[in-house]
Amino acid sequence: NELFDKYWSDDAEILHLVGKEIIRFHAIYWPVVLKNLNILRDNITVMGHGWITSEGQKMSKSIGNVVDPVRLIEKYGAEHLRYYLAKEISTTNDGDFAKDRFIQAYNTDLANKYGNLVSRTHSMIDKYFEGVIPAYQEDQSEFDTKIKSDISDGYKEYTSHMDKYQVSQALQSAITLAEAANQYISDTEPWNLAKDNKQDQLSAVINNMVKAIEIVSFMLEPVLNITVAKAYQQYGIEPPTFSNVLEPHKNDGIKIKEKINLFPRLEKE
């Protein structure tokens, strides 16, 4: 009774996740059983997920196209496989697994965008600020204003998708923000700010970059929890929560740790 009251309270969010081929049993018969037990709740959502196909075909032992997840995990890691399945396959639709696309998604999204953002920002903090995250500065340029807007809008978009169980679209919001942060670096050219000794502008850029990394990491954490923990670790950042993730000035003056290569590029076989 104690666990039932905790997880099936009237203010809980109850999600029943089933394969699409058994929706009838769980969306009709199961609620009838619950009603007759006097435990049917209005706050139950039944979601049917699609199938994972292989190279465009339903997996079949007779065809020989079954993808062994254990072998993939042993070779590439559980998090990378989980990212592909969550990002590239919409929750409620069928989706296809192909090793080439898996490697491409990993290299494009994780190595080139998120991983590159984490790595280059770490290097600049080490080079320009002796390994200490600089203090927050008020907007020094229109680029500063834009990246802060991108962070806020991207986070709102992410939470909106997650609230609707649109995991694929939510993860795309995270990658889009990582792209925007990399573009912000190109636009502001912090290496030139350092050369011209424009310290306030440089501090603003680096601080905003760290904030973008914190938000992108938070958005990716549901599928990359181990890797994101390493990202926080090398920046000395305390993992944020929903209540403080958008808070400014949280990371000022933190001494960064040793750099970790989060996403070594994968080569196609």
Secondary structure, 3 states (H helix, E strand, C coil): CHHHHHHCCCCCCEEEEEEHHHHHHHHHHHHHHHHHCCCCCCCEEEEEECCEEECCECCCCCCCCCCCHHHHHHHHCHHHHHHHHHHHCCCCCCEEECHHHHHHHHHHHHHHHHHHHHHHHHHHHHHHCCCECCCCCCCCCHHHHHHHHHHHHHHHHHHHHHHCCCHHHHHHHHHHHHHHHHHHHHHHCHHHHHHCCCHHHHHHHHHHHHHHHHHHHHHHCCCCHHHHHHHHHHHCCCCCCCCCCCCCCCCCCCECCCCCCCCCCCCCC
